[in-house]
Amino acid sequence: MDLDLAAAYERCRDLHRQHGRTYYLATRLLPAWKRRHVHALYGFTRYADEIVDRTEALPSAERAALLDDWGGRFVAGLHGEPVDDPLLPAVLHTIAVFDLDREDFASFLKSMAMDLTVTSYRTYDHLLDYMEGSAAVIGTMMLPILGSSNLLAAREPARQLGFAFQLTNFIRDVAEDLDRGRTYLPDEDMAEFGVTRDDLLACRAAGRATEPVRELIRYEVTRAQAHYAAAAAGVILLDAGSQSCIRTAYLLYGGILDEVAAQDYDVFARRATVPQRRRLTVAARALLAPPGTPVPLPGPPPR
């Protein structure tokens, strides 16, 4: 591997280690030769997200131009043109090695562009349309790297796990997203529980959730758990060497929802995180679990 390509993979690994602690821990359970490719995909998605979320001081048009420019360099690289970028060579190499679907990457960039202009979603179906590009395609990007004896059967569970992970992030990060001027709780759901964006902002200011907001979050947790349940069967369809990684990610991301429930669905009081000791215990047990061991289905939220 040439020095530029090796440096690009290292740059992606650094981004993963710094910003994706749960997933990075899970990735360490993969065979060594697969890890760099997972880091490359994470680096691609994280860097695009950074363009959108870390340039908020710039006018929207300038932020869109930055994303378009980076996306343009990526597309040029797909067509074999030289790419001057610290991480894209690793992404392009991974795409070539596994012949990944280019449309998945186009869908992802389209959803990232939506974050520059869309601040809320009227219904859950509208949110799913966004998450198709921002989450489901990441599951299908990953699948050829993880490997499966039945890629067709594993595809839908992989998509569902993408939905589950992203909904978990949306639930945990309601306050953070409000600071960016966005809500990923569907307007229709908020109305059903008598919650407005102003109510959420008031909870953010007070540092605690009201009863209607907690009930809304409880409902969204149930939704996320349904996606975990739909994804569960796919874990044992993966190659034996990949199962412990995805089992760990499944359990740790699902554990964030357990922490949300443990704090009575108050996502404003503190950011829900899985304690380090539990993270390490889950990873160790996943590593020791024989291939083919099913992952547990999520239970109903306690009342």
C-alpha positions in Angstrom: 0.0 0.0 0.0 1.4 3.4 -1.0 2.1 6.0 1.7 -0.8 8.3 0.6 -3.3 5.5 0.8 -2.0 4.3 4.1 -2.3 7.9 5.5 -5.8 8.2 4.2 -6.8 5.0 6.0 -5.1 6.3 9.2 -7.0 9.6 8.9 -10.3 7.6 8.7 -9.3 5.5 11.7 -8.6 8.7 13.7 -12.0 10.1 12.9 -13.6 6.9 13.9 -11.7 6.7 17.2 -12.4 10.3 18.1 -16.1 10.5 17.2 -17.6 7.0 17.1 -16.6 5.5 20.4 -19.3 2.8 20.5 -18.9 1.7 16.9 -15.1 1.9 17.1 -15.0 -0.4 20.1 -17.2 -2.9 18.2 -15.0 -2.6 15.1 -12.0 -3.8 17.1 -13.7 -7.2 17.2 -13.5 -7.6 13.4 -10.7 -9.5 11.7 -7.8 -7.0 11.3 -8.0 -6.9 7.5 -11.7 -5.7 7.6 -11.2 -2.9 10.1 -9.6 -0.4 7.8 -12.4 -0.7 5.3 -15.0 0.0 8.1 -12.9 3.0 9.2 -13.0 4.3 5.6 -16.8 4.2 5.5 -17.0 5.8 8.9 -14.5 8.5 7.8 -16.6 9.2 4.7 -19.9 9.6 6.6 -18.3 11.5 9.4 -16.5 14.0 7.2 -19.6 14.8 5.3 -21.5 15.3 8.6 -18.7 17.6 9.8 -19.1 19.8 6.7 -22.8 20.1 7.5 -22.7 20.4 11.3 -19.3 22.1 12.0 -19.7 25.0 9.6 -22.8 26.6 11.1 -21.2 30.1 11.3 -21.2 30.2 7.5 -24.2 31.1 5.3 -26.2 28.1 4.1 -25.1 28.7 0.5 -21.4 28.5 1.5 -22.0 25.3 3.5 -23.8 23.8 0.5 -20.9 24.8 -1.8 -18.4 23.1 0.6 -20.5 19.9 0.5 -20.9 20.1 -3.3 -17.2 20.6 -3.8 -16.3 17.6 -1.6 -18.9 15.5 -3.2 -17.7 16.5 -6.6 -14.1 15.4 -5.7 -15.5 12.1 -4.6 -17.4 11.6 -7.8 -14.3 12.5 -9.8 -12.4 10.0 -7.9 -15.0 7.3 -8.7 -14.3 8.1 -12.4 -10.6 7.5 -11.9 -9.4 11.1 -11.6 -6.6 12.0 -9.1 -8.0 13.1 -5.8 -6.3 15.6 -3.5 -8.0 14.8 -0.2 -6.8 13.4 3.2 -9.3 10.6 3.4 -11.1 10.0 0.0 -8.3 7.7 -1.3 -9.2 5.2 1.4 -12.9 5.5 0.6 -12.4 5.0 -3.1 -10.1 2.1 -2.5 -12.6 0.4 -0.2 -15.4 0.9 -2.8 -13.2 -0.6 -5.5 -12.1 -3.6 -3.4 -15.7 -4.6 -2.5 -17.5 -3.2 -5.6 -19.8 -1.2 -3.4 -23.0 0.3 -4.8 -22.2 3.9 -5.9 -25.9 4.8 -5.5 -25.7 4.3 -1.8 -23.0 7.0 -1.6 -25.1 9.4 -3.8 -28.1 8.8 -1.5 -26.1 9.5 1.6 -24.8 12.8 0.2 -28.3 13.8 -0.8 -29.5 13.3 2.8 -26.5 15.3 4.1 -27.6 18.2 1.8 -31.1 18.0 3.3 -29.7 18.9 6.7 -28.7 22.3 5.3 -32.3 23.3 4.5 -34.7 20.9 6.3 -35.3 21.6 10.0 -38.1 19.2 10.8 -40.1 16.3 9.3 -43.9 16.3 9.2 -44.5 12.5 9.5 -42.5 9.4 10.3 -42.6 8.4 6.7 -40.9 11.7 5.8 -38.2 11.0 8.4 -37.8 7.5 6.9 -37.2 9.0 3.5 -34.4 11.0 5.0 -33.0 8.1 6.9 -33.0 5.9 3.8 -30.0 7.9 2.7 -28.5 8.8 6.0 -28.8 5.4 7.7 -30.2 2.5 5.7 -27.6 2.8 3.0 -24.8 2.6 5.6 -26.1 -0.8 6.5 -25.9 -1.9 2.8 -22.5 -0.3 2.3 -21.2 -2.3 5.3 -22.7 -5.6 4.3 -20.2 -6.7 1.6 -17.3 -5.9 4.0 -18.9 -7.8 6.9 -19.7 -10.7 4.5 -22.6 -13.1 4.5 -23.4 -16.5 2.9 -26.8 -15.0 2.0 -26.3 -11.3 1.1 -29.9 -11.0 -0.2 -31.5 -12.2 3.1 -29.1 -10.1 5.2 -29.8 -6.9 3.3 -33.1 -5.8 4.9 -31.9 -6.5 8.5 -28.8 -4.4 7.7 -31.0 -1.6 6.6 -33.2 -1.9 9.7 -30.1 -1.8 11.9 -29.1 1.5 10.2 -32.6 2.9 11.0 -32.3 1.6 14.6 -28.9 3.2 15.2 -29.9 6.5 13.8 -33.2 6.7 15.7 -31.2 5.9 18.8 -29.0 8.9 18.1 -32.0 11.2 17.4 -33.6 10.2 20.7 -30.4 10.7 22.7 -29.4 14.0 20.9 -32.7 15.9 21.0 -31.2 18.8 22.9 -28.1 18.9 20.7 -30.1 18.9 17.5 -32.3 21.7 18.9 -29.1 23.8 19.3 -28.5 23.3 15.5 -32.1 24.4 14.8 -33.4 20.9 13.9 -35.8 18.4 15.3 -35.9 14.7 14.2 -39.0 13.9 16.2 -41.8 13.9 13.6 -44.2 16.9 13.9 -47.1 14.4 13.7 -45.8 12.5 16.8 -45.2 15.7 18.7 -48.8 16.9 18.0 -50.2 13.6 19.2 -48.5 14.1 22.6 -49.3 17.8 22.8 -45.7 18.9 22.4 -44.4 21.8 20.3 -40.9 22.9 19.4 -41.2 25.7 21.9 -41.9 23.1 24.5 -38.7 21.3 23.6 -36.8 24.6 23.7 -38.2 25.3 27.2 -37.1 21.8 28.3 -33.7 22.5 26.9 -33.5 25.8 28.8 -34.7 24.2 32.1 -32.5 21.1 31.8 -35.4 18.7 32.3 -38.3 17.2 30.4 -42.0 17.7 31.1 -44.3 14.7 31.3 -45.7 15.1 27.8 -42.1 15.2 26.4 -41.2 12.1 28.4 -44.2 10.2 27.0 -43.2 11.4 23.5 -39.6 10.0 24.0 -41.0 6.8 25.4 -43.0 6.4 22.1 -40.0 7.0 20.0 -38.0 4.5 22.0 -40.6 1.9 21.2 -40.3 2.8 17.5 -36.5 2.4 17.6 -36.9 -1.0 19.4 -39.1 -2.2 16.6 -36.2 -1.6 14.1 -33.8 -3.4 16.4 -36.2 -6.4 16.5 -36.4 -6.3 12.7 -32.6 -6.3 12.5 -31.9 -9.0 15.0 -32.1 -12.0 12.7 -29.5 -10.5 10.3 -26.6 -10.7 12.8 -26.3 -14.5 12.6 -26.4 -14.3 8.8 -23.1 -12.5 8.8 -19.7 -14.2 8.4 -18.6 -15.8 11.6 -15.7 -13.3 12.0 -18.1 -10.3 11.8 -20.8 -11.4 14.1 -19.1 -10.3 17.4 -18.6 -6.8 16.0 -22.2 -6.3 15.0 -23.6 -8.1 18.1 -21.6 -5.6 20.2 -22.8 -2.6 18.3 -26.4 -3.9 18.4 -26.3 -4.3 22.2 -24.4 -1.1 23.0 -26.6 1.1 20.8 -29.7 -0.6 22.2 -28.2 0.0 25.6 -28.4 3.8 25.0 -32.2 3.3 24.9 -32.0 1.4 28.2 -30.2 4.4 29.7 -32.9 6.7 28.3 -35.5 4.6 30.0 -33.5 4.5 33.2 -33.6 8.3 33.5 -37.4 8.2 32.9 -37.1 9.3 29.3 -35.7 12.7 30.3 -33.2 13.3 27.5 -32.7 16.9 28.7 -31.4 16.1 32.2 -28.2 14.5 30.8 -26.9 12.8 27.7 -27.6 9.1 27.9 -24.5 7.0 27.7 -23.6 3.4 28.4 -21.1 3.2 31.3 -17.6 2.1 30.2 -17.7 -1.0 32.4 -20.8 -2.2 30.7 -19.4 -1.4 27.3 -16.3 -3.6 28.0 -18.4 -6.4 29.4 -20.7 -6.5 26.4 -17.8 -6.5 24.0 -16.1 -9.4 25.9 -19.3 -11.5 26.0 -19.9 -10.8 22.3 -16.4 -12.0 21.5 -16.9 -15.2 23.5 -20.4 -15.9 22.0 -20.2 -18.8 19.5 -21.1 -17.8 15.9 -24.8 -18.3 15.3 -25.8 -17.1 18.8 -28.9 -15.0 18.3 -29.0 -11.5 19.8 -31.8 -10.8 22.3 -34.8 -8.9 21.1 -35.4 -5.6 22.8 -37.9 -5.6 25.6 -40.8 -3.2 25.9 -40.0 0.1 27.8 -40.8 -0.1 31.5 -43.6 2.0 32.8 
